[in-house]
Amino acid sequence: MNLLFEKFILNYLRKRFEGYLVKGAMRRGGPYSLDLTGQWTRNPDIVIKRTNKLPLLVMDAKYRVSTTEQQEEFTRDTDQLHSYTFAVGVQLDLLIYPKSESSSIHDTELRRTKGSSKELGIRTIDLTKETKEEFLETVTGLWTMFVEF
């Protein structure tokens, strides 16, 4: 389900972000290096950039019902995503979670990380909506977040 969730978001963003290049993760190794030797590679789920320009935004999709009580798991997610911002060289990174009745994770304001100008945010996609229109309205929040940045 995680890969399906990621692919759904990727395809939605490719249609919505006209004039941008929306790239999905490569399944074998990462194209971005965290260290100068190129040994610690990173492979974000989604990278958005303007064609022929530097990347603007990194997203990591996690298909699981997460709660704030699962702090260790949540911390791993934010650490992983934050390493992407340095490897890819972007200022903004977003964690994307599904929202359900049992989830306690909610959308957040952008949070600046200590010692840098990089920002992290969380966005949820509400899977409990009954109609396509209601569902797409929640996904539109990804677009809105990007435009505001």
N, C-alpha and C positions, 0 to 999 in steps of 0.2 A: 504493500500500500504506500510505503514511503516514496518509492520511485514514481508511482502513479500520481500522487499528490504533487510531487516536484514537477513532473511533465505537464500536468494541468496548469500549474502556475506559469511555467515557462511558455506554453502555447498561448495562454491568455495575454501575457505581457508582450509577446512577439506581435500579436495583433494590435494591441493597444499603443505600443510605443513606436509609432511610425517615425522614421528618421533616426532611429537608434538601432544599434546592434545588440540583441539580447542573446547571450551565449549561455548554453547549458554546460554542466560538468562533463568532463571527459572521464570515462569509467576506468581508464588505466593511467594512473599517476596524474599529477597536477601540472598545469602549464605555468604556475606562478611559484616563485621561490621565496621563502621567508629569510633565508640566509644568503650571504654573498657567494658561498661555494656552490649553491644550487642543490644541496643535498636534502634540505627540509622543504619539500614542495607542498603546496596547498592547492586544493581543487574545489573551489566554491560551487554550490549548486547553480547559481545564476549570477552573471556579471552583465551589467548594462553599461554601454558606452555609446558615444556618438561615433558614427562611422569614421574610421581613420584617425581617431583621437584616443586619448587616455580614458580608461574606465572611470565611471562616475559613481557606481553603486554596486554593492555586493549583497546578495540575499542567500539565506540558507533556510530551506524548507524542512521542517520536522513533522512527520505525520505520526503524532502520538498525542494522547490526551495528557497534557502536562498540568501539574498543579504547583503552586508556589511551595508546597510542602516537600516537593521532590527537589530540594535545593541543590544537591550534588549533581543531579542530571542537568538542571537548569544552568548551573555554573559551568559545566563542561560545554554546553551549547554556546554560552556567551564567550567563553575562552576561545573556542574553535572559530567562531565568527569574527572575534576581534583579531585573531591571527590573520584572517583573510584580508582585513583592511590594510595591514602592513605589507603583506605579500603582494597584493594587487595594487596597492598605492591609492586607495580611495579614501574619502572622508566620511562616507556614510555606509553603514551596514545594517541590514534588517533581518531579524529572525521571524520566520513565518510559521505559525502553528495553526492547526485546525481548532475551531471553537466548537464546543459541544456543551451539553447540559452539565457534565461532570468536570469540566475544565475550569480552573480558577486563574488561568493566564488571560490577561486582557491587553489591549492595545496600550502602548505607553507613549509619552512624549519622547522626543529625541533626548538622549542623555550623552553629554560630553564626557569623554574618558579623561582621567587624570593624566596630566603631563603631555597631552596632545590636543589637537583640534578635531579629532575623529569623534563621530557620533554613532550611537547604537540605538536602535528602536525595535520594538516588537509589534508585529501586526498579526491579527488573527483573521481567519476566514471562517465565517459562520456556516457550519454544515447542517444546521438545524432548520434552515429556511425551507419553506414549502414550495415556493415557486421559483422558476428560473430568474425572474426579474428581481426578486428579493435577494436571491443568492448573488447575482452579479453586482448588486448594489454594495454588498459587503466586500467583494473583491476589488471594487473600484477604489477602496481605501488605499491600496498599494499605489495606484496612479496618483492619488491626491498627495500622499506622503512624498513622492518623488518630485512632483511639481512644486510643493512648498519648499523643498530643499533647494 
